[in-house]
Amino acid sequence: MRSAFMAVGRPAEGGAALGALVMAWSVAAWVGSAEVTYAIDVKLTMEEAKKALEAGRVPMEKAAESAKPDEEVKKLMKQVSLTTRVGADPEKDPCGANAILRTKRYRLEAFGRQEATESKKQKKEVRMPDGFIQKVVDMPNMEIEVQLCGDDEYFADGVKVAFQQGSKTIHPIDVGPAERGRKNESQGPAYRSRFTARFAYDGFDPNAKTKVVIFFPDGKTEEFEADFSKVK
């Protein structure tokens, strides 16, 4: 799975342990946010970015320090996985098309949770360098991960996606290849897959109700509503 953070790289200072942490942060980018959401924040100050890190870090610290840390962390991760998801709720419709919006706050809060995890593991305070935070703040694109189901392993090969806002159609700056379908254990089509796409923030209204439209090579389409005003 491709991540927009692949272009960020390692910080110049901080030592091997912090460098390893940055790599771990990239792996953890699928994690969502546990906080109440508002409109997508395209512009963040450094102060706001650090508050977003704290918003991810503190709940993870509390979960890890609870009497049953494994259960509490699992509960937290289940909760945050829905925060920036639009489309079908996988708890209610396991095969309904949906997408996770990897906004700037999404990534920062995910990294805050990773700070908590690494701090506990290393038994010392571990924090993301300001230079790395600034690169997150300056990111021009929002990555989305689209999840959907179909009838064969390769049903998602060649799929495309776009946003529809009123009469305007917004296309991504790039689309990653879809994963080979995995067996679907729940009801519905036999396979599930996912793919990523990146949309430029200056190309769409981050506060608007939107349709996410998925285009299949055979001409079929699938769409679902996404209210961006409820995602931060």
N, CA, C and O of each residue as an XYZ file, in Angstrom:
928
protein
N       0.847     -1.190      0.000
C       0.000      0.000      0.000
C       0.879      1.234      0.000
O       1.790      1.371      0.816
N       0.592      2.117     -0.918
C       1.413      3.296     -1.052
C       0.994      4.357     -0.068
O      -0.196      4.521      0.203
N       1.957      5.080      0.471
C       1.667      6.147      1.420
C       2.288      7.435      0.928
O       3.414      7.441      0.430
N       1.534      8.559      1.070
C       2.076      9.850      0.678
C       3.286     10.221      1.507
O       4.055     11.101      1.119
N       3.472      9.555      2.660
C       4.618      9.867      3.498
C       5.907      9.277      2.979
O       6.967      9.558      3.538
N       5.864      8.476      1.938
C       7.083      7.890      1.428
C       8.062      8.967      0.982
O       9.270      8.736      0.944
N       7.531     10.161      0.640
C       8.401     11.236      0.179
C       9.009     12.050      1.310
O       9.867     12.900      1.070
N       8.576     11.801      2.537
C       9.046     12.629      3.644
C      10.468     12.287      4.040
O      11.281     13.191      4.238
N      10.788     11.025      4.160
C      12.150     10.607      4.493
C      12.465     10.741      5.959
O      11.593     11.057      6.769
N      13.756     10.490      6.311
C      14.201     10.537      7.695
C      14.616     11.955      8.090
O      15.062     12.724      7.238
N      14.475     12.309      9.365
C      14.973     13.596      9.830
C      16.490     13.589      9.863
O      17.113     12.530      9.939
N      17.079     14.774      9.806
C      18.534     14.879      9.776
C      19.144     14.554     11.124
O      20.288     14.105     11.186
N      18.406     14.770     12.211
C      18.958     14.548     13.536
C      18.056     13.605     14.314
O      16.918     13.364     13.909
N      18.543     13.071     15.417
C      17.699     12.294     16.299
C      18.209     10.905     16.542
O      17.705     10.224     17.435
N      19.198     10.443     15.780
C      19.801      9.153     16.052
C      19.055      8.006     15.438
O      17.989      8.174     14.845
N      19.640      6.819     15.591
C      19.102      5.620     14.966
C      17.726      5.257     15.496
O      16.860      4.817     14.740
N      17.523      5.442     16.805
C      16.238      5.069     17.393
C      15.112      5.908     16.813
O      14.035      5.392     16.514
N      15.364      7.214     16.654
C      14.338      8.087     16.115
C      14.128      7.806     14.638
O      13.004      7.885     14.142
N      15.221      7.473     13.922
C      15.078      7.107     12.518
C      14.201      5.888     12.365
O      13.366      5.825     11.463
N      14.389      4.904     13.258
C      13.559      3.700     13.217
C      12.107      4.048     13.521
O      11.187      3.455     12.958
N      11.910      5.018     14.420
C      10.565      5.442     14.759
C       9.856      6.025     13.546
O       8.680      5.745     13.313
N      10.581      6.848     12.765
C       9.979      7.448     11.578
C       9.513      6.366     10.612
O       8.436      6.469     10.026
N      10.328      5.329     10.451
C       9.930      4.222      9.586
C       8.681      3.541     10.142
O       7.786      3.163      9.385
N       8.624      3.388     11.463
C       7.454      2.765     12.087
C       6.217      3.631     11.900
O       5.114      3.121     11.707
N       6.408      4.946     11.956
C       5.279      5.863     11.727
C       4.671      5.637     10.355
O       3.447      5.627     10.223
N       5.499      5.456      9.322
C       4.985      5.261      7.975
C       4.125      4.018      7.894
O       3.087      4.011      7.233
N       4.567      2.952      8.578
C       3.797      1.714      8.587
C       2.463      1.917      9.286
O       1.461      1.292      8.938
N       2.466      2.804     10.283
C       1.254      2.989     11.089
C       0.260      3.962     10.489
O      -0.719      4.302     11.153
N       0.460      4.422      9.279
C      -0.345      5.504      8.731
C      -1.805      5.135      8.482
O      -2.635      6.020      8.275
N      -2.140      3.806      8.499
C      -3.527      3.430      8.286
C      -4.406      3.759      9.478
O      -5.629      3.755      9.345
N      -3.822      4.050     10.657
C      -4.605      4.268     11.861
C      -5.370      5.576     11.763
O      -4.846      6.539     11.204
N      -6.601      5.651     12.289
C      -7.426      6.843     12.236
C      -7.326      7.687     13.469
O      -6.313      7.648     14.167
N      -8.381      8.471     13.762
C      -8.378      9.400     14.883
C      -9.551      9.140     15.799
O     -10.632      8.778     15.335
N      -9.353      9.322     17.114
C     -10.423      9.078     18.074
C     -11.174     10.344     18.436
O     -12.163     10.274     19.165
N     -10.742     11.492     17.955
C     -11.331     12.749     18.387
C     -12.600     13.074     17.590
O     -12.838     12.517     16.518
N     -13.412     13.996     18.144
C     -14.582     14.476     17.438
C     -14.118     15.218     16.196
O     -13.147     15.973     16.247
N     -14.810     15.005     15.073
C     -14.326     15.564     13.813
C     -15.105     16.798     13.382
O     -16.265     16.983     13.750
N     -14.439     17.640     12.590
C     -15.040     18.841     12.021
C     -14.690     18.850     10.541
O     -14.451     17.792      9.959
N     -14.658     20.025      9.924
C     -14.301     20.101      8.512
C     -12.811     19.802      8.332
O     -12.000     20.062      9.221
N     -12.470     19.255      7.171
C     -11.071     18.936      6.880
C     -10.217     20.189      7.006
O     -10.525     21.223      6.411
N      -9.154     20.093      7.774
C      -8.229     21.213      7.933
C      -7.134     21.115      6.886
O      -6.279     20.231      6.946
N      -7.166     22.034      5.920
C      -6.146     22.061      4.874
C      -4.905     22.790      5.367
O      -3.782     22.428      5.018
N      -5.117     23.830      6.188
C      -4.002     24.627      6.698
C      -3.919     24.459      8.213
O      -4.889     24.711      8.929
N      -2.766     24.036      8.687
C      -2.529     23.857     10.113
C      -1.289     24.639     10.523
O      -0.306     24.684      9.783
N      -1.335     25.254     11.700
C      -0.149     25.870     12.261
C       0.669     24.781     12.961
O       0.169     23.678     13.187
N       1.905     25.082     13.299
C       2.725     24.124     14.035
C       2.087     23.805     15.386
O       2.126     22.661     15.840
N       1.506     24.807     16.020
C       0.853     24.593     17.316
C      -0.319     23.631     17.169
O      -0.485     22.720     17.981
N      -1.138     23.834     16.126
C      -2.281     22.952     15.890
C      -1.818     21.534     15.573
O      -2.432     20.558     16.001
N      -0.725     21.435     14.817
C      -0.193     20.122     14.462
C       0.265     19.365     15.703
O       0.033     18.162     15.822
N       0.915     20.070     16.628
C       1.382     19.415     17.849
C       0.207     19.019     18.747
O       0.280     18.019     19.461
N      -0.861     19.791     18.711
C      -2.062     19.425     19.460
C      -2.692     18.170     18.859
O      -3.239     17.336     19.580
N      -2.610     18.043     17.528
C      -3.129     16.843     16.874
C      -2.316     15.614     17.277
O      -2.874     14.541     17.502
N      -0.998     15.777     17.367
C      -0.156     14.685     17.850
C      -0.563     14.281     19.271
O      -0.665     13.097     19.592
N      -0.790     15.280     20.101
C      -1.188     15.014     21.489
C      -2.549     14.321     21.537
O      -2.777     13.441     22.366
N      -3.454     14.729     20.635
C      -4.789     14.133     20.597
C      -4.729     12.653     20.251
O      -5.607     11.885     20.644
N      -3.710     12.256     19.525
C      -3.523     10.840     19.255
C      -2.737     10.143     20.341
O      -3.004      8.986     20.664
N      -1.767     10.844     20.907
C      -0.848     10.243     21.881
C      -1.532      9.943     23.225
O      -1.370      8.848     23.763
N      -2.286     10.892     23.766
C      -2.831     10.764     25.116
C      -3.784      9.574     25.259
O      -3.639      8.808     26.211
N      -4.754      9.386     24.353
C      -5.630      8.214     24.496
C      -4.868      6.891     24.421
O      -5.221      5.927     25.101
N      -3.822      6.849     23.593
C      -3.036      5.623     23.497
C      -2.264      5.375     24.787
O      -2.150      4.233     25.232
N      -1.734      6.439     25.390
C      -1.039      6.284     26.670
C      -1.987      5.759     27.741
O      -1.631      4.867     28.511
N      -3.190      6.313     27.785
C      -4.176      5.878     28.788
C      -4.579      4.428     28.563
O      -4.718      3.663     29.517
N      -4.768      4.049     27.298
C      -5.150      2.668     26.995
C      -4.044      1.707     27.394
O      -4.304      0.642     27.955
N      -2.795      2.096     27.097
C      -1.655      1.223     27.397
C      -1.414      1.087     28.899
O      -0.854      0.086     29.346
N      -1.834      2.090     29.686
C      -1.609      2.069     31.127
C      -2.808      1.512     31.901
O      -2.780      1.462     33.130
N      -3.852      1.098     31.193
C      -5.049      0.594     31.857
C      -4.824     -0.807     32.417
O      -3.788     -1.425     32.169
N      -5.794     -1.300     33.168
C      -5.671     -2.625     33.779
C      -5.631     -3.734     32.737
O      -5.000     -4.771     32.942
N      -6.310     -3.506     31.618
C      -6.325     -4.480     30.523
C      -5.890     -3.774     29.236
O      -6.727     -3.464     28.388
N      -4.590     -3.521     29.085
C      -4.097     -2.718     27.964
C      -4.422     -3.288     26.586
O      -4.776     -2.540     25.675
N      -4.306     -4.589     26.429
C      -4.582     -5.174     25.107
C      -6.018     -4.927     24.681
O      -6.285     -4.578     23.531
N      -6.940     -5.113     25.618
C      -8.351     -4.896     25.312
C      -8.640     -3.431     25.035
O      -9.381     -3.102     24.109
N      -8.053     -2.547     25.843
C      -8.315     -1.118     25.678
C      -7.715     -0.572     24.382
O      -8.332      0.256     23.712
N      -6.514     -1.034     24.029
C      -5.902     -0.592     22.774
C      -6.720     -1.090     21.594
O      -6.933     -0.354     20.630
N      -7.178     -2.328     21.663
C      -8.007     -2.889     20.592
C      -9.297     -2.100     20.442
O      -9.740     -1.818     19.329
N      -9.901     -1.743     21.586
C     -11.134     -0.958     21.566
C     -10.885      0.426     20.961
O     -11.689      0.927     20.175
N      -9.755      1.033     21.342
C      -9.410      2.349     20.814
C      -9.218      2.298     19.304
O      -9.739      3.150     18.584
N      -8.467      1.298     18.815
C      -8.194      1.209     17.398
C      -9.463      0.947     16.597
O      -9.604      1.440     15.478
N     -10.383      0.178     17.160
C     -11.654     -0.061     16.480
C     -12.447      1.235     16.371
O     -13.094      1.502     15.358
N     -12.386      2.033     17.431
C     -13.105      3.307     17.440
C     -12.517      4.281     16.426
O     -13.254      4.907     15.665
N     -11.196      4.409     16.415
C     -10.586      5.409     15.547
C     -10.643      5.019     14.079
O     -10.548      5.881     13.206
N     -10.797      3.722     13.793
C     -10.807      3.286     12.402
C     -12.007      3.823     11.634
O     -12.004      3.818     10.403
N     -13.030      4.287     12.344
C     -14.233      4.798     11.677
C     -14.246      6.312     11.536
O     -15.119      6.855     10.859
N     -13.309      6.999     12.151
C     -13.401      8.457     12.263
C     -13.282      9.182     10.933
O     -14.029     10.130     10.688
N     -12.369      8.767     10.069
C     -12.228      9.439      8.782
C     -12.709      8.562      7.631
O     -12.347      8.785      6.476
N     -13.522      7.572      7.953
C     -14.074      6.695      6.913
C     -15.365      7.293      6.378
O     -16.195      7.767      7.153
N     -15.543      7.278      5.068
C     -16.785      7.718      4.427
C     -17.319      6.558      3.602
O     -16.568      5.678      3.181
N     -18.629      6.570      3.377
C     -19.243      5.450      2.666
C     -19.806      4.449      3.641
O     -20.245      4.820      4.730
N     -19.800      3.180      3.268
C     -20.403      2.133      4.079
C     -19.638      1.917      5.376
O     -18.412      2.017      5.404
N     -20.358      1.623      6.438
C     -19.774      1.252      7.717
C     -19.496     -0.250      7.682
O     -20.439     -1.039      7.617
N     -18.229     -0.668      7.724
C     -17.924     -2.098      7.617
C     -18.503     -2.937      8.738
O     -18.642     -4.151      8.586
N     -18.847     -2.316      9.872
C     -19.480     -3.052     10.959
C     -20.896     -3.470     10.578
O     -21.387     -4.508     11.022
N     -21.552     -2.650      9.750
C     -22.931     -2.922      9.354
C     -23.022     -3.511      7.946
O     -23.915     -4.307      7.657
N     -22.096     -3.117      7.076
C     -22.103     -3.568      5.682
C     -20.668     -3.923      5.291
O     -19.972     -3.098      4.701
N     -20.218     -5.137      5.612
C     -18.816     -5.521      5.422
C     -18.309     -5.383      3.996
O     -17.107     -5.224      3.780
N     -19.219     -5.443      3.009
C     -18.773     -5.355      1.627
C     -19.215     -4.069      0.933
O     -19.069     -3.938     -0.282
N     -19.752     -3.124      1.694
C     -20.132     -1.859      1.084
C     -18.909     -1.028      0.750
O     -17.951     -1.003      1.523
N     -18.924     -0.344     -0.389
C     -17.788      0.491     -0.788
C     -17.603      1.638      0.199
O     -18.574      2.268      0.618
N     -16.360      1.904      0.567
C     -16.056      2.978      1.499
C     -14.633      3.459      1.255
O     -13.888      2.858      0.480
N     -14.268      4.531      1.913
C     -12.915      5.075      1.765
C     -12.460      5.695      3.072
O     -13.254      6.287      3.804
N     -11.171      5.554      3.358
C     -10.540      6.222      4.483
C      -9.819      7.448      3.942
O      -9.016      7.338      3.016
N     -10.101      8.613      4.513
C      -9.464      9.865      4.091
C      -8.247     10.115      4.974
O      -8.388     10.339      6.176
N      -7.068     10.077      4.392
C      -5.849     10.303      5.163
C      -5.501     11.788      5.126
O      -4.635     12.227      4.369
N      -6.194     12.535      5.957
C      -5.970     13.976      6.048
C      -4.706     14.262      6.858
O      -4.070     13.346      7.380
N      -4.358     15.526      6.954
C      -3.168     15.907      7.736
C      -3.360     15.542      9.214
O      -2.456     14.986      9.838
N      -4.530     15.852      9.770
C      -4.778     15.496     11.164
C      -4.795     13.989     11.362
O      -4.312     13.487     12.376
N      -5.344     13.277     10.408
C      -5.349     11.806     10.463
C      -3.935     11.287     10.671
O      -3.693     10.467     11.556
N      -3.013     11.760      9.866
C      -1.639     11.282      9.941
C      -0.963     11.722     11.235
O      -0.267     10.932     11.873
N      -1.162     12.967     11.620
C      -0.520     13.469     12.829
C      -1.018     12.729     14.070
O      -0.221     12.382     14.940
N      -2.308     12.489     14.159
C      -2.834     11.779     15.317
C      -2.368     10.319     15.327
O      -2.106      9.748     16.385
N      -2.269      9.723     14.128
C      -1.730      8.364     14.053
C      -0.293      8.332     14.551
O       0.098      7.410     15.267
N       0.494      9.336     14.176
C       1.887      9.399     14.619
C       1.979      9.683     16.113
O       2.915      9.240     16.779
N       0.996     10.430     16.641
C       0.952     10.652     18.085
C       0.761      9.341     18.832
O       1.379      9.122     19.874
N      -0.094      8.468     18.303
C      -0.265      7.163     18.922
C       1.017      6.340     18.842
O       1.346      5.587     19.758
N       1.734      6.496     17.727
C       2.993      5.773     17.608
C       4.050      6.339     18.558
O       4.900      5.598     19.051
N       4.001      7.643     18.814
C       4.892      8.238     19.821
C       4.666      7.568     21.176
O       5.616      7.218     21.876
N       3.388      7.397     21.534
C       3.066      6.762     22.816
C       3.591      5.338     22.860
O       4.140      4.906     23.873
N       3.427      4.614     21.779
C       3.879      3.220     21.719
C       5.392      3.132     21.840
O       5.906      2.311     22.599
N       6.115      3.976     21.093
C       7.577      3.943     21.116
C       8.134      4.445     22.446
O       9.157      3.949     22.919
N       7.465      5.427     23.048
C       7.917      5.944     24.343
C       7.842      4.849     25.406
O       8.752      4.705     26.222
N       6.762      4.087     25.389
C       6.622      3.003     26.352
C       7.662      1.918     26.093
O       8.256      1.378     27.027
N       7.875      1.606     24.819
C       8.817      0.544     24.457
C      10.247      0.921     24.839
O      10.992      0.099     25.372
N      10.628      2.180     24.560
C      11.995      2.621     24.828
C      12.183      3.160     26.249
O      13.304      3.449     26.669
N      11.072      3.293     26.982
C      11.099      3.784     28.360
C      11.716      5.180     28.455
O      12.454      5.501     29.386
N      11.388      5.984     27.466
C      11.784      7.390     27.472
C      10.864      8.129     26.504
O      10.240      7.516     25.638
N      10.786      9.445     26.657
C       9.901     10.236     25.805
C      10.444     10.287     24.378
O      11.591     10.673     24.154
N       9.617      9.897     23.426
C       9.987      9.938     22.009
C       8.993     10.849     21.298
O       7.783     10.657     21.408
N       9.502     11.840     20.568
C       8.648     12.796     19.883
C       9.122     13.008     18.438
O      10.311     12.906     18.137
N       8.170     13.301     17.564
C       8.488     13.578     16.177
C       9.215     14.924     16.064
O       8.792     15.895     16.690
N      10.292     15.003     15.286
C      11.008     16.273     15.117
C      10.144     17.333     14.433
O       9.279     17.004     13.622
N      10.381     18.602     14.763
C       9.606     19.696     14.173
C       9.696     19.698     12.645
O       8.719     20.004     11.962
N      10.859     19.360     12.121
C      11.018     19.354     10.672
C      10.107     18.353      9.999
O       9.574     18.612      8.920
N       9.929     17.217     10.632
C       9.042     16.187     10.083
C       7.591     16.648     10.178
O       6.805     16.449      9.252
N       7.242     17.270     11.317
C       5.877     17.778     11.488
C       5.559     18.805     10.406
O       4.464     18.802      9.844
N       6.517     19.682     10.116
C       6.295     20.725      9.115
C       6.034     20.130      7.741
O       5.225     20.656      6.977
N       6.709     19.044      7.428
C       6.477     18.402      6.129
C       5.072     17.825      6.039
O       4.472     17.809      4.964
N       4.553     17.357      7.155
C       3.165     16.890      7.170
C       2.224     18.074      6.955
O       1.290     17.999      6.157
N       2.479     19.165      7.676
C       1.654     20.363      7.563
C       1.634     20.892      6.132
O       0.608     21.388      5.667
N       2.759     20.787      5.435
C       2.887     21.328      4.078
C       2.404     20.390      2.980
O       2.440     20.759      1.806
N       1.963     19.208      3.320
C       1.539     18.258      2.294
C       0.430     18.848      1.418
O      -0.566     19.346      1.943
N       0.589     18.798      0.084
C      -0.412     19.391     -0.809
C      -1.561     18.458     -1.165
O      -2.555     18.892     -1.747
N      -1.434     17.177     -0.818
C      -2.420     16.202     -1.274
C      -3.012     15.395     -0.119
O      -2.370     15.184      0.910
N      -4.243     14.953     -0.316
C      -4.894     14.038      0.611
C      -4.967     12.667     -0.051
O      -5.468     12.532     -1.167
N      -4.470     11.666      0.638
C      -4.565     10.309      0.126
C      -5.849      9.663      0.628
O      -6.252      9.883      1.771
N      -6.486      8.875     -0.215
C      -7.636      8.095      0.222
C      -7.364      6.620     -0.068
O      -6.663      6.280     -1.021
N      -7.923      5.765      0.758
C      -7.859      4.329      0.519
C      -9.275      3.829      0.309
O     -10.099      3.873      1.222
N      -9.554      3.358     -0.888
C     -10.883      2.875     -1.246
C     -10.942      1.363     -1.034
O     -10.043      0.636     -1.457
N     -11.998      0.897     -0.381
C     -12.191     -0.531     -0.130
C     -13.510     -0.959     -0.754
O     -14.523     -0.276     -0.602
N     -13.500     -2.086     -1.454
C     -14.677     -2.537     -2.175
C     -14.624     -4.046     -2.392
O     -13.596     -4.679     -2.151
N     -15.737     -4.616     -2.847
C     -15.829     -6.061     -3.057
C     -16.264     -6.379     -4.481
O     -16.898     -5.562     -5.149
N     -15.910     -7.594     -4.939
C     -16.280     -8.037     -6.283
C     -16.284     -9.545     -6.376
O     -16.057    -10.238     -5.384
N     -16.545    -10.055     -7.574
C     -16.803    -11.485     -7.747
C     -15.592    -12.332     -8.084
O     -15.686    -13.558     -8.023
N     -14.456    -11.739     -8.438
C     -13.267    -12.546     -8.719
C     -12.016    -11.834     -8.209
O     -12.076    -10.663     -7.834
N     -10.900    -12.528     -8.195
C      -9.672    -11.988     -7.603
C      -9.200    -10.691     -8.246
O      -8.587     -9.855     -7.581
N      -9.479    -10.518     -9.517
C      -8.937     -9.375    -10.246
C     -10.017     -8.356    -10.621
O      -9.847     -7.577    -11.559
N     -11.125     -8.371     -9.881
C     -12.246     -7.494    -10.224
C     -11.878     -6.021    -10.167
O     -12.482     -5.207    -10.865
N     -10.881     -5.663     -9.334
C     -10.551     -4.243     -9.147
C      -9.412     -3.768    -10.058
O      -9.034     -2.599     -9.997
N      -8.865     -4.637    -10.890
C      -7.785     -4.218    -11.789
C      -8.256     -3.076    -12.686
O      -9.291     -3.182    -13.344
N      -7.499     -1.992    -12.709
C      -7.813     -0.883    -13.601
C      -8.880      0.063    -13.113
O      -9.321      0.922    -13.877
N      -9.326     -0.058    -11.843
C     -10.364      0.855    -11.358
C      -9.813      2.268    -11.201
O      -8.628      2.464    -10.929
N     -10.695      3.243    -11.379
C     -10.368      4.655    -11.185
C     -11.365      5.244    -10.195
O     -12.375      4.621     -9.867
N     -11.069      6.447     -9.729
C     -11.958      7.092     -8.769
C     -11.950      8.589     -9.002
O     -10.956      9.143     -9.471
N     -13.054      9.246     -8.677
C     -13.147     10.705     -8.782
C     -14.111     11.205     -7.718
O     -14.935     10.449     -7.203
N     -13.996     12.507     -7.391
C     -14.959     13.174     -6.522
C     -15.946     13.928     -7.399
O     -15.559     14.526     -8.403
N     -17.202     13.900     -7.029
C     -18.216     14.700     -7.711
C     -18.766     15.702     -6.711
O     -19.381     15.312     -5.719
N     -18.552     16.993     -6.960
C     -19.066     18.056     -6.100
C     -19.923     18.975     -6.959
O     -19.410     19.815     -7.698
N     -21.249     18.801     -6.849
C     -22.139     19.545     -7.723
C     -21.905     19.126     -9.167
O     -21.939     17.938     -9.491
N     -21.668     20.109    -10.035
C     -21.420     19.808    -11.452
C     -19.933     19.583    -11.742
O     -19.548     19.336    -12.885
N     -19.109     19.670    -10.706
C     -17.664     19.562    -10.899
C     -17.174     18.150    -10.588
O     -17.503     17.582     -9.547
N     -16.383     17.592    -11.505
C     -15.754     16.293    -11.298
C     -14.271     16.509    -11.030
O     -13.577     17.133    -11.832
N     -13.785     15.994     -9.905
C     -12.382     16.181     -9.513
C     -11.662     14.850     -9.643
O     -12.041     13.864     -9.012
N     -10.625     14.829    -10.462
C      -9.852     13.607    -10.663
C      -8.601     13.632     -9.786
O      -8.077     14.708     -9.497
N      -8.117     12.476     -9.361
C      -6.904     12.430     -8.533
C      -5.658     12.734     -9.347
O      -5.665     12.647    -10.575
N      -4.586     13.092     -8.647
C      -3.327     13.317     -9.347
C      -2.643     11.996     -9.671
O      -1.827     11.927    -10.590
N      -2.971     10.947     -8.922
C      -2.512      9.603     -9.262
C      -3.359      8.564     -8.542
O      -3.999      8.847     -7.529
N      -3.346      7.348     -9.093
C      -4.089      6.226     -8.529
C      -3.152      5.032     -8.455
O      -2.508      4.685     -9.445
N      -3.072      4.404     -7.297
C      -2.238      3.224     -7.144
C      -2.948      1.981     -7.665
O      -4.176      1.962     -7.737
N      -2.207      0.955     -8.024
C      -2.831     -0.284     -8.486
C      -3.610     -0.962     -7.373
O      -3.207     -0.929     -6.210
N      -4.714     -1.569     -7.732
C      -5.538     -2.264     -6.739
C      -4.865     -3.550     -6.291
O      -4.172     -4.210     -7.065
N      -5.080     -3.892     -5.034
C      -4.570     -5.158     -4.522
C      -5.324     -6.324     -5.156
O      -6.498     -6.199     -5.504
N      -4.652     -7.437     -5.301
C      -5.329     -8.658     -5.732
C      -6.404     -8.996     -4.692
O      -6.169     -8.881     -3.489
N      -7.569     -9.408     -5.160
C      -8.674     -9.670     -4.261
C      -8.350    -10.729     -3.217
O      -7.711    -11.739     -3.509
N      -8.807    -10.474     -1.988
C      -8.669    -11.437     -0.900
C     -10.030    -12.069     -0.635
O     -11.064    -11.420     -0.795
N     -10.028    -13.319     -0.237
C     -11.282    -14.020      0.027
C     -12.115    -13.249      1.055
O     -11.607    -12.834      2.097
N     -13.374    -13.068      0.752
C     -14.287    -12.383      1.642
C     -14.994    -13.403      2.523
O     -15.721    -14.263      2.027
N     -14.781    -13.304      3.819
C     -15.358    -14.276      4.745
C     -16.785    -13.930      5.142
O     -17.489    -14.763      5.712
N     -17.217    -12.712      4.849
C     -18.572    -12.301      5.216
C     -19.516    -12.488      4.032
O     -19.109    -12.958      2.969
N     -20.771    -12.119      4.226
C     -21.749    -12.233      3.151
C     -21.458    -11.222      2.057
O     -20.842    -10.185      2.304
N     -21.905    -11.531      0.839
C     -21.695    -10.626     -0.271
C     -20.774    -11.222     -1.315
O     -20.553    -12.433     -1.323
N     -20.224    -10.386     -2.206
C     -19.304    -10.874     -3.237
C     -18.139    -11.657     -2.646
O     -17.824    -11.511     -1.465
N     -17.502    -12.485     -3.465
C     -16.511    -13.445     -2.971
C     -15.174    -12.829     -2.588
O     -14.428    -13.421     -1.807
N     -14.852    -11.639     -3.126
C     -13.524    -11.065     -2.897
C     -13.608     -9.600     -2.484
O     -14.553     -8.889     -2.826
N     -12.587     -9.169     -1.735
C     -12.476     -7.763     -1.361
C     -11.104     -7.253     -1.768
O     -10.122     -7.995     -1.759
N     -11.051     -5.977     -2.123
C      -9.784     -5.369     -2.549
C      -9.758     -3.924     -2.085
O     -10.743     -3.414     -1.552
N      -8.624     -3.268     -2.291
C      -8.491     -1.853     -1.946
C      -7.422     -1.222     -2.823
O      -6.539     -1.906     -3.341
N      -7.516      0.092     -2.981
C      -6.499      0.832     -3.722
C      -6.441      2.244     -3.172
O      -7.361      2.682     -2.481
N      -5.382      2.951     -3.470
C      -5.211      4.312     -2.977
C      -5.175      5.309     -4.136
O      -4.835      4.964     -5.268
N      -5.530      6.535     -3.825
C      -5.459      7.634     -4.792
C      -5.159      8.905     -4.025
O      -5.494      9.021     -2.846
N      -4.527      9.862     -4.696
C      -4.209     11.148     -4.055
C      -4.899     12.280     -4.795
O      -4.851     12.369     -6.022
N      -5.552     13.158     -4.007
C      -6.241     14.322     -4.541
C      -5.578     15.592     -4.014
O      -5.287     15.695     -2.822
N      -5.344     16.548     -4.894
C      -4.758     17.825     -4.477
C      -5.784     18.610     -3.660
O      -6.939     18.744     -4.064
N      -5.353     19.127     -2.509
C      -6.265     19.896     -1.668
C      -6.846     21.096     -2.397
O      -7.994     21.475     -2.164
N      -6.053     21.696     -3.284
C      -6.552     22.883     -3.984
C      -7.472     22.525     -5.149
O      -7.914     23.411     -5.880
N      -7.766     21.234     -5.330
C      -8.628     20.826     -6.432
C     -10.060     20.539     -6.024
O     -10.926     20.398     -6.887
N     -10.334     20.448     -4.708
C     -11.695     20.155     -4.258
C     -12.035     21.006     -3.045
O     -11.151     21.558     -2.390
N     -13.326     21.104     -2.755
C     -13.809     21.842     -1.590
C     -13.745     20.915     -0.378
O     -14.493     19.939     -0.323
N     -12.877     21.189      0.590
C     -12.714     20.283      1.729
C     -13.852     20.335      2.737
O     -13.825     19.610      3.731
N     -14.853     21.180      2.499
C     -15.986     21.299      3.412
C     -17.306     20.867      2.780
O     -18.370     21.063      3.367
N     -17.241     20.281      1.589
C     -18.462     20.031      0.827
C     -18.941     18.597      0.908
O     -18.153     17.677      1.123
N     -20.251     18.414      0.731
C     -20.806     17.080      0.534
C     -20.375     16.617     -0.858
O     -20.411     17.373     -1.829
N     -19.976     15.380     -0.918
C     -19.297     14.882     -2.107
C     -19.790     13.482     -2.441
O     -20.193     12.730     -1.554
N     -19.756     13.136     -3.714
C     -19.943     11.749     -4.127
C     -18.583     11.200     -4.531
O     -17.859     11.823     -5.308
N     -18.240     10.037     -4.003
C     -17.048      9.326     -4.447
C     -17.509      8.323     -5.501
O     -18.313      7.437     -5.212
N     -16.998      8.467     -6.718
C     -17.426      7.632     -7.836
C     -16.280      6.713     -8.237
O     -15.167      7.172     -8.497
N     -16.558      5.414     -8.284
C     -15.560      4.415     -8.680
C     -15.903      3.933    -10.089
O     -17.040      3.548    -10.363
N     -14.915      3.958    -10.971
C     -15.109      3.569    -12.364
C     -14.387      2.245    -12.634
O     -13.189      2.119    -12.382
N     -15.126      1.268    -13.147
C     -14.539     -0.018    -13.501
C     -14.240     -0.056    -15.002
O     -14.918      0.610    -15.784
N     -13.232     -0.828    -15.408
C     -12.852     -0.882    -16.820
C     -13.979     -1.302    -17.757
O     -13.982     -0.922    -18.928
N     -14.946     -2.089    -17.250
C     -16.043     -2.547    -18.120
C     -17.142     -1.512    -18.276
O     -18.167     -1.786    -18.900
N     -16.938     -0.307    -17.707
C     -17.913      0.764    -17.854
C     -18.866      0.912    -16.685
O     -19.595      1.901    -16.602
N     -18.872     -0.050    -15.785
C     -19.742      0.045    -14.620
C     -19.186      1.069    -13.631
O     -17.984      1.333    -13.605
N     -20.062      1.632    -12.829
C     -19.641      2.577    -11.790
C     -20.294      2.209    -10.467
O     -21.321      1.531    -10.427
N     -19.683      2.666     -9.401
C     -20.236      2.526     -8.057
C     -19.958      3.830     -7.332
O     -18.879      4.402     -7.481
N     -20.903      4.301     -6.560
C     -20.695      5.587     -5.891
C     -21.285      5.573     -4.489
O     -22.167      4.775     -4.172
N     -20.772      6.480     -3.656
C     -21.315      6.638     -2.313
C     -21.102      8.072     -1.858
O     -20.216      8.769     -2.352
N     -21.920      8.502     -0.915
C     -21.876      9.867     -0.410
C     -20.746     10.025      0.612
O     -20.431      9.100      1.360
N     -20.149     11.211      0.623
C     -19.083     11.526      1.586
C     -19.247     12.988      1.996
O     -19.077     13.894      1.180
N     -19.576     13.206      3.261
C     -19.727     14.569      3.763
C     -18.400     15.032      4.346
O     -18.092     14.749      5.503
N     -17.612     15.745      3.543
C     -16.275     16.175      3.980
C     -16.354     17.152      5.140
O     -15.375     17.320      5.867
N     -17.507     17.805      5.334
C     -17.610     18.776      6.427
C     -17.582     18.098      7.791
O     -17.458     18.776      8.811
N     -17.693     16.766      7.828
C     -17.677     16.035      9.094
C     -16.355     15.310      9.323
O     -16.236     14.511     10.252
N     -15.367     15.585      8.482
C     -14.056     14.954      8.603
C     -13.017     16.041      8.762
O     -13.029     17.024      8.020
N     -12.089     15.876      9.748
C     -11.090     16.923      9.951
C      -9.745     16.537      9.385
O      -8.793     17.312      9.474
